[in-house]
Every structure is written in structure tokens, then in C-alpha cells.
Amino acid sequence: MADDFSFKIIDSFGVLSESKAGWKTELNTVSWGDRPAKYDIRSWSPDHQKMGKGVTMTKEEITALRDLLNKLEL
């Protein structure tokens, strides 16, 4: 198991929700292991040192998601 796991939040676009414990589900661009940043939706602890499970998407995938969401009648 790698102990040198690294990440860097490049841009933060906003918070989707917040738990009573202060964890926030956010949309960010994140660089994982010094790789190019990708769009990322996941929960983060208040200090951004811990994270929950999430979804990482390329620009093409997040564009497709946007298009699908725009078709929904909410």
C-alpha cells in the first residue's frame, strides 16, 4: 500500500451539501498524484485532510453529465 498518496485541490466550484459533522460534498478540480487535474465530486472533512468516496470525471464526462442534468425537468 502506498504511503505517498498525494492530492491537491486546484479549483473549488462550490458546495453541494453539508453534514451535521461539517463534512461538505464539493465540486472541485483535483490533481491526484501529480497528474493533470480532473473534476471531482466527493465529501471532505472541514480541514480537507480526510475525504469520503467520490466520483472523478474528465472534462468530457462532466460535460455529458451537465447535458443530462439540463434535460431533467426539476
N, CA, C and O atoms as a GROMACS GRO file, in nm:
protein
  296
    1MET      N    1   0.084  -0.118   0.000
    1MET     CA    2   0.000   0.000   0.000
    1MET      C    3   0.089   0.124   0.000
    1MET      O    4   0.186   0.131   0.076
    2ALA      N    5   0.058   0.220  -0.084
    2ALA     CA    6   0.142   0.340  -0.097
    2ALA      C    7   0.115   0.439   0.015
    2ALA      O    8   0.000   0.475   0.041
    3ASP      N    9   0.222   0.482   0.081
    3ASP     CA   10   0.209   0.582   0.186
    3ASP      C   11   0.227   0.723   0.132
    3ASP      O   12   0.202   0.820   0.203
    4ASP      N   13   0.270   0.736   0.007
    4ASP     CA   14   0.298   0.866  -0.051
    4ASP      C   15   0.184   0.918  -0.138
    4ASP      O   16   0.206   0.993  -0.233
    5PHE      N   17   0.061   0.878  -0.106
    5PHE     CA   18  -0.058   0.923  -0.176
    5PHE      C   19  -0.067   1.074  -0.164
    5PHE      O   20  -0.059   1.129  -0.054
    6SER      N   21  -0.085   1.142  -0.277
    6SER     CA   22  -0.092   1.288  -0.271
    6SER      C   23  -0.207   1.339  -0.358
    6SER      O   24  -0.246   1.277  -0.456
    7PHE      N   25  -0.258   1.453  -0.317
    7PHE     CA   26  -0.363   1.521  -0.394
    7PHE      C   27  -0.351   1.670  -0.370
    7PHE      O   28  -0.297   1.714  -0.268
    8LYS      N   29  -0.401   1.747  -0.464
    8LYS     CA   30  -0.404   1.892  -0.449
    8LYS      C   31  -0.533   1.943  -0.511
    8LYS      O   32  -0.561   1.917  -0.628
    9ILE      N   33  -0.613   2.016  -0.432
    9ILE     CA   34  -0.733   2.079  -0.484
    9ILE      C   35  -0.689   2.202  -0.563
    9ILE      O   36  -0.629   2.294  -0.507
   10ILE      N   37  -0.718   2.202  -0.692
   10ILE     CA   38  -0.676   2.310  -0.780
   10ILE      C   39  -0.779   2.423  -0.781
   10ILE      O   40  -0.745   2.539  -0.759
   11ASP      N   41  -0.905   2.388  -0.805
   11ASP     CA   42  -1.015   2.486  -0.806
   11ASP      C   43  -1.131   2.429  -0.729
   11ASP      O   44  -1.158   2.309  -0.733
   12SER      N   45  -1.202   2.516  -0.658
   12SER     CA   46  -1.322   2.477  -0.586
   12SER      C   47  -1.439   2.553  -0.647
   12SER      O   48  -1.440   2.676  -0.649
   13PHE      N   49  -1.539   2.478  -0.697
   13PHE     CA   50  -1.652   2.540  -0.765
   13PHE      C   51  -1.773   2.561  -0.675
   13PHE      O   52  -1.856   2.646  -0.704
   14GLY      N   53  -1.783   2.484  -0.567
   14GLY     CA   54  -1.894   2.504  -0.477
   14GLY      C   55  -1.927   2.382  -0.394
   14GLY      O   56  -1.873   2.273  -0.414
   15VAL      N   57  -2.018   2.404  -0.299
   15VAL     CA   58  -2.060   2.301  -0.204
   15VAL      C   59  -2.200   2.254  -0.243
   15VAL      O   60  -2.290   2.335  -0.262
   16LEU      N   61  -2.217   2.123  -0.255
   16LEU     CA   62  -2.348   2.065  -0.286
   16LEU      C   63  -2.430   2.040  -0.160
   16LEU      O   64  -2.552   2.055  -0.162
   17SER      N   65  -2.363   2.002  -0.052
   17SER     CA   66  -2.432   1.976   0.075
   17SER      C   67  -2.331   1.977   0.188
   17SER      O   68  -2.210   1.971   0.167
   18GLU      N   69  -2.385   1.985   0.312
   18GLU     CA   70  -2.300   1.981   0.431
   18GLU      C   71  -2.368   1.896   0.537
   18GLU      O   72  -2.487   1.912   0.563
   19SER      N   73  -2.292   1.806   0.599
   19SER     CA   74  -2.346   1.720   0.704
   19SER      C   75  -2.343   1.792   0.838
   19SER      O   76  -2.281   1.898   0.852
   20LYS      N   77  -2.411   1.735   0.937
   20LYS     CA   78  -2.410   1.792   1.072
   20LYS      C   79  -2.270   1.792   1.131
   20LYS      O   80  -2.239   1.876   1.216
   21ALA      N   81  -2.186   1.699   1.087
   21ALA     CA   82  -2.048   1.691   1.137
   21ALA      C   83  -1.955   1.790   1.067
   21ALA      O   84  -1.837   1.799   1.102
   22GLY      N   85  -2.007   1.863   0.969
   22GLY     CA   86  -1.925   1.963   0.900
   22GLY      C   87  -1.861   1.916   0.771
   22GLY      O   88  -1.795   1.994   0.702
   23TRP      N   89  -1.878   1.788   0.737
   23TRP     CA   90  -1.824   1.739   0.610
   23TRP      C   91  -1.906   1.798   0.496
   23TRP      O   92  -2.029   1.806   0.505
   24LYS      N   93  -1.838   1.838   0.390
   24LYS     CA   94  -1.906   1.900   0.276
   24LYS      C   95  -1.883   1.818   0.150
   24LYS      O   96  -1.773   1.772   0.122
   25THR      N   97  -1.991   1.801   0.074
   25THR     CA   98  -1.980   1.741  -0.059
   25THR      C   99  -1.956   1.855  -0.155
   25THR      O  100  -2.038   1.947  -0.166
   26GLU      N  101  -1.842   1.850  -0.225
   26GLU     CA  102  -1.797   1.962  -0.307
   26GLU      C  103  -1.768   1.920  -0.450
   26GLU      O  104  -1.740   1.803  -0.478
   27LEU      N  105  -1.777   2.018  -0.540
   27LEU     CA  106  -1.729   2.002  -0.677
   27LEU      C  107  -1.600   2.080  -0.688
   27LEU      O  108  -1.597   2.202  -0.670
   28ASN      N  109  -1.492   2.008  -0.718
   28ASN     CA  110  -1.358   2.068  -0.730
   28ASN      C  111  -1.288   2.010  -0.852
   28ASN      O  112  -1.334   1.913  -0.912
   29THR      N  113  -1.177   2.072  -0.888
   29THR     CA  114  -1.081   2.003  -0.974
   29THR      C  115  -0.966   1.964  -0.882
   29THR      O  116  -0.917   2.045  -0.803
   30VAL      N  117  -0.926   1.838  -0.894
   30VAL     CA  118  -0.824   1.782  -0.804
   30VAL      C  119  -0.717   1.713  -0.887
   30VAL      O  120  -0.746   1.639  -0.981
   31SER      N  121  -0.593   1.737  -0.850
   31SER     CA  122  -0.480   1.666  -0.909
   31SER      C  123  -0.444   1.552  -0.813
   31SER      O  124  -0.411   1.576  -0.697
   32TRP      N  125  -0.452   1.430  -0.863
   32TRP     CA  126  -0.421   1.311  -0.784
   32TRP      C  127  -0.283   1.262  -0.823
   32TRP      O  128  -0.259   1.231  -0.939
   33GLY      N  129  -0.192   1.253  -0.727
   33GLY     CA  130  -0.059   1.201  -0.753
   33GLY      C  131   0.018   1.279  -0.858
   33GLY      O  132   0.088   1.220  -0.940
   34ASP      N  133   0.006   1.410  -0.856
   34ASP     CA  134   0.075   1.499  -0.951
   34ASP      C  135   0.033   1.478  -1.096
   34ASP      O  136   0.106   1.516  -1.187
   35ARG      N  137  -0.082   1.417  -1.117
   35ARG     CA  138  -0.136   1.402  -1.252
   35ARG      C  139  -0.219   1.525  -1.287
   35ARG      O  140  -0.252   1.604  -1.198
   36PRO      N  141  -0.255   1.542  -1.415
   36PRO     CA  142  -0.342   1.655  -1.452
   36PRO      C  143  -0.472   1.651  -1.373
   36PRO      O  144  -0.527   1.544  -1.347
   37ALA      N  145  -0.522   1.769  -1.336
   37ALA     CA  146  -0.643   1.779  -1.256
   37ALA      C  147  -0.765   1.729  -1.333
   37ALA      O  148  -0.775   1.745  -1.454
   38LYS      N  149  -0.858   1.668  -1.257
   38LYS     CA  150  -0.987   1.625  -1.312
   38LYS      C  151  -1.097   1.679  -1.222
   38LYS      O  152  -1.072   1.716  -1.107
   39TYR      N  153  -1.218   1.684  -1.276
   39TYR     CA  154  -1.333   1.726  -1.196
   39TYR      C  155  -1.364   1.617  -1.095
   39TYR      O  156  -1.349   1.498  -1.124
   40ASP      N  157  -1.406   1.658  -0.976
   40ASP     CA  158  -1.421   1.563  -0.867
   40ASP      C  159  -1.537   1.605  -0.778
   40ASP      O  160  -1.544   1.720  -0.733
   41ILE      N  161  -1.628   1.512  -0.752
   41ILE     CA  162  -1.737   1.533  -0.656
   41ILE      C  163  -1.717   1.432  -0.544
   41ILE      O  164  -1.720   1.312  -0.567
   42ARG      N  165  -1.695   1.483  -0.420
   42ARG     CA  166  -1.677   1.394  -0.306
   42ARG      C  167  -1.696   1.473  -0.177
   42ARG      O  168  -1.699   1.596  -0.178
   43SER      N  169  -1.708   1.401  -0.066
   43SER     CA  170  -1.720   1.465   0.065
   43SER      C  171  -1.580   1.486   0.124
   43SER      O  172  -1.491   1.403   0.110
   44TRP      N  173  -1.566   1.601   0.190
   44TRP     CA  174  -1.439   1.640   0.252
   44TRP      C  175  -1.462   1.681   0.396
   44TRP      O  176  -1.564   1.740   0.430
   45SER      N  177  -1.365   1.648   0.481
   45SER     CA  178  -1.369   1.695   0.620
   45SER      C  179  -1.350   1.846   0.619
   45SER      O  180  -1.305   1.903   0.520
   46PRO      N  181  -1.385   1.913   0.730
   46PRO     CA  182  -1.373   2.059   0.733
   46PRO      C  183  -1.233   2.112   0.701
   46PRO      O  184  -1.219   2.220   0.645
   47ASP      N  185  -1.128   2.035   0.735
   47ASP     CA  186  -0.991   2.082   0.708
   47ASP      C  187  -0.933   2.026   0.577
   47ASP      O  188  -0.816   2.048   0.547
   48HIS      N  189  -1.015   1.955   0.500
   48HIS     CA  190  -0.974   1.895   0.372
   48HIS      C  191  -0.858   1.795   0.386
   48HIS      O  192  -0.788   1.770   0.288
   49GLN      N  193  -0.838   1.739   0.504
   49GLN     CA  194  -0.733   1.639   0.523
   49GLN      C  195  -0.786   1.496   0.507
   49GLN      O  196  -0.710   1.403   0.483
   50LYS      N  197  -0.918   1.479   0.521
   50LYS     CA  198  -0.982   1.349   0.505
   50LYS      C  199  -1.089   1.362   0.398
   50LYS      O  200  -1.147   1.469   0.378
   51MET      N  201  -1.114   1.250   0.328
   51MET     CA  202  -1.213   1.252   0.222
   51MET      C  203  -1.295   1.125   0.223
   51MET      O  204  -1.251   1.021   0.271
   52GLY      N  205  -1.416   1.136   0.170
   52GLY     CA  206  -1.501   1.020   0.153
   52GLY      C  207  -1.493   0.971   0.009
   52GLY      O  208  -1.416   1.022  -0.072
   53LYS      N  209  -1.574   0.871  -0.021
   53LYS     CA  210  -1.579   0.820  -0.158
   53LYS      C  211  -1.634   0.928  -0.249
   53LYS      O  212  -1.715   1.011  -0.208
   54GLY      N  213  -1.590   0.925  -0.372
   54GLY     CA  214  -1.635   1.026  -0.465
   54GLY      C  215  -1.629   0.977  -0.608
   54GLY      O  216  -1.603   0.860  -0.636
   55VAL      N  217  -1.652   1.070  -0.699
   55VAL     CA  218  -1.650   1.044  -0.842
   55VAL      C  219  -1.556   1.144  -0.906
   55VAL      O  220  -1.569   1.264  -0.885
   56THR      N  221  -1.462   1.094  -0.986
   56THR     CA  222  -1.370   1.179  -1.060
   56THR      C  223  -1.404   1.167  -1.208
   56THR      O  224  -1.423   1.057  -1.260
   57MET      N  225  -1.413   1.282  -1.276
   57MET     CA  226  -1.454   1.285  -1.416
   57MET      C  227  -1.363   1.371  -1.501
   57MET      O  228  -1.306   1.470  -1.455
   58THR      N  229  -1.349   1.331  -1.626
   58THR     CA  230  -1.278   1.412  -1.724
   58THR      C  231  -1.368   1.527  -1.767
   58THR      O  232  -1.486   1.531  -1.732
   59LYS      N  233  -1.313   1.620  -1.842
   59LYS     CA  234  -1.393   1.731  -1.895
   59LYS      C  235  -1.508   1.678  -1.981
   59LYS      O  236  -1.619   1.730  -1.974
   60GLU      N  237  -1.480   1.577  -2.061
   60GLU     CA  238  -1.583   1.520  -2.147
   60GLU      C  239  -1.695   1.456  -2.065
   60GLU      O  240  -1.813   1.470  -2.098
   61GLU      N  241  -1.659   1.386  -1.957
   61GLU     CA  242  -1.760   1.322  -1.873
   61GLU      C  243  -1.845   1.424  -1.799
   61GLU      O  244  -1.966   1.407  -1.788
   62ILE      N  245  -1.783   1.530  -1.748
   62ILE     CA  246  -1.862   1.629  -1.674
   62ILE      C  247  -1.950   1.709  -1.768
   62ILE      O  248  -2.058   1.755  -1.730
   63THR      N  249  -1.905   1.727  -1.892
   63THR     CA  250  -1.988   1.793  -1.993
   63THR      C  251  -2.109   1.707  -2.026
   63THR      O  252  -2.220   1.759  -2.038
   64ALA      N  253  -2.090   1.576  -2.040
   64ALA     CA  254  -2.201   1.485  -2.066
   64ALA      C  255  -2.298   1.485  -1.948
   64ALA      O  256  -2.420   1.482  -1.968
   65LEU      N  257  -2.246   1.488  -1.825
   65LEU     CA  258  -2.331   1.494  -1.705
   65LEU      C  259  -2.413   1.622  -1.705
   65LEU      O  260  -2.532   1.619  -1.677
   66ARG      N  261  -2.349   1.735  -1.736
   66ARG     CA  262  -2.421   1.863  -1.743
   66ARG      C  263  -2.535   1.855  -1.844
   66ARG      O  264  -2.646   1.899  -1.816
   67ASP      N  265  -2.507   1.799  -1.961
   67ASP     CA  266  -2.609   1.789  -2.064
   67ASP      C  267  -2.726   1.702  -2.019
   67ASP      O  268  -2.841   1.735  -2.045
   68LEU      N  269  -2.697   1.592  -1.950
   68LEU     CA  270  -2.803   1.506  -1.898
   68LEU      C  271  -2.885   1.578  -1.792
   68LEU      O  272  -3.008   1.569  -1.791
   69LEU      N  273  -2.818   1.650  -1.702
   69LEU     CA  274  -2.889   1.722  -1.596
   69LEU      C  275  -2.977   1.833  -1.654
   69LEU      O  276  -3.085   1.859  -1.603
   70ASN      N  277  -2.930   1.897  -1.760
   70ASN     CA  278  -3.009   2.003  -1.824
   70ASN      C  279  -3.138   1.950  -1.886
   70ASN      O  280  -3.232   2.026  -1.905
   71LYS      N  281  -3.143   1.821  -1.917
   71LYS     CA  282  -3.262   1.760  -1.975
   71LYS      C  283  -3.368   1.726  -1.870
   71LYS      O  284  -3.484   1.703  -1.904
   72LEU      N  285  -3.328   1.721  -1.744
   72LEU     CA  286  -3.422   1.686  -1.637
   72LEU      C  287  -3.521   1.799  -1.613
   72LEU      O  288  -3.486   1.917  -1.617
   73GLU      N  289  -3.645   1.762  -1.589
   73GLU     CA  290  -3.746   1.860  -1.552
   73GLU      C  291  -3.757   1.861  -1.400
   73GLU      O  292  -3.820   1.774  -1.341
   74LEU      N  293  -3.695   1.961  -1.339
   74LEU     CA  294  -3.693   1.969  -1.193
   74LEU      C  295  -3.787   2.077  -1.145
   74LEU      O  296  -3.799   2.099  -1.024
   0.00000   0.00000   0.00000
